[in-house]
Amino acid sequence: MKKHLRNWLGLFCFALLACLWGAAPLQAAGNTVLVLPFQVTAGPEMPNAARDVPQIIGTEMQQRGLSVIPMDKARSLLSSRGGSIDMAAARELGKKAGADLVLFGSFTQNGEGFALQSLLVPVNEGQARPANFDRPSLLSLNECAAAMAGQASGMRWLFHKSYFFLSLLSLYCRS
């Protein structure tokens, strides 16, 4: 009985430590994002959409504390790969860039509005998450970029909290 109580108390202490550790902002690792150039279909109202859309998203991610691979490097990586991008290719390019997450997708202008389909892909492991938007006004682009940045930041947060907790749990179980 005392052994079980000691085990549960130890597990509780490790869980509490993991929660306290996870409450601190993460800056050291897991915060680098590769934002690849989007496939763009836009009208004359947005002649630089191919450049501007990923730049707006990258700026929002930086404001959330994420480090974004420079766009010239992202363009270079994408052009060296050629062809279309899928999850496997995104992970490959993310590894080459030293990123933890990769964002890629498409942007289509529909008159005054737009459709934005994108995928946030963890480079090493984990499930990709779609971030899709259909808005009646081009003015909503910043709002959508902020939502994607929040989702990327949340993926980083969950990955590191769970990784830290599982590491502590495995150390505890070994003793």
FENGI-V539116 format. One record per residue. N is the residue number from 0. SS is DSSP state (H for helix, E for strand, - for the rest). PSI is psi in whole degrees, -180 to 180 (none if undefined). Layout:
n & ss & psi
N & SS & PSI
N & SS & PSI
//
This chain:
n & ss & psi
0 & - & -44
1 & H & -35
2 & H & -42
3 & H & -41
4 & H & -41
5 & H & -41
6 & H & -46
7 & H & -39
8 & H & -42
9 & H & -43
10 & H & -41
11 & H & -42
12 & H & -41
13 & H & -40
14 & H & -41
15 & H & -44
16 & H & -41
17 & H & -41
18 & H & -41
19 & H & -40
20 & H & -41
21 & H & -18
22 & - & -19
23 & - & 144
24 & - & 144
25 & - & 122
26 & - & -25
27 & - & -47
28 & - & 159
29 & - & 18
30 & - & 20
31 & E & 127
32 & E & 135
33 & E & 112
34 & E & 107
35 & - & 153
36 & - & 139
37 & - & 153
38 & E & 126
39 & E & 136
40 & E & 108
41 & - & 157
42 & - & -172
43 & H & -15
44 & H & -23
45 & H & 69
46 & - & -22
47 & - & 28
48 & H & -37
49 & H & -32
50 & H & -42
51 & H & -40
52 & H & -53
53 & H & -31
54 & H & -42
55 & H & -44
56 & H & -45
57 & H & -41
58 & H & -42
59 & H & -39
60 & H & -40
61 & H & -37
62 & H & -19
63 & - & 9
64 & - & 9
65 & - & 149
66 & E & 128
67 & E & 130
68 & - & 135
69 & - & 143
70 & H & -33
71 & H & -36
72 & H & -40
73 & H & -44
74 & H & -41
75 & H & -45
76 & H & -44
77 & H & -42
78 & H & -32
79 & H & -26
80 & H & -43
81 & - & 164
82 & - & -170
83 & - & 162
84 & - & 132
85 & - & -175
86 & H & -42
87 & H & -44
88 & H & -39
89 & H & -44
90 & H & -41
91 & H & -47
92 & H & -36
93 & H & -41
94 & H & -44
95 & H & -35
96 & H & -13
97 & - & 29
98 & - & 162
99 & - & -29
100 & E & 149
101 & E & 136
102 & E & 129
103 & E & 162
104 & E & -156
105 & E & 152
106 & E & 126
107 & E & 121
108 & E & 132
109 & E & 86
110 & - & -119
111 & - & -10
112 & E & -167
113 & E & 162
114 & E & 133
115 & E & 116
116 & E & 126
117 & E & 166
118 & E & 128
119 & E & 118
120 & E & 119
121 & E & 136
122 & - & -46
123 & - & -46
124 & - & 167
125 & - & 166
126 & - & 136
127 & - & 150
128 & E & 129
129 & E & 149
130 & E & 98
131 & E & 140
132 & E & 144
133 & E & 109
134 & E & 146
135 & - & -8
136 & - & 137
137 & H & -21
138 & H & -14
139 & H & 0
140 & H & -43
141 & H & -39
142 & H & -44
143 & H & -40
144 & H & -40
145 & H & -39
146 & H & -41
147 & H & -40
148 & H & -40
149 & H & -40
150 & H & -42
151 & H & -43
152 & H & -39
153 & H & -37
154 & H & -41
155 & H & -46
156 & H & -49
157 & H & -40
158 & H & -47
159 & H & -36
160 & H & -45
161 & H & -38
162 & H & -45
163 & H & -45
164 & H & -45
165 & H & -35
166 & H & -46
167 & H & -41
168 & H & -42
169 & H & -36
170 & H & -41
171 & H & -42
172 & H & -27
173 & H & -29
174 & - & none
//
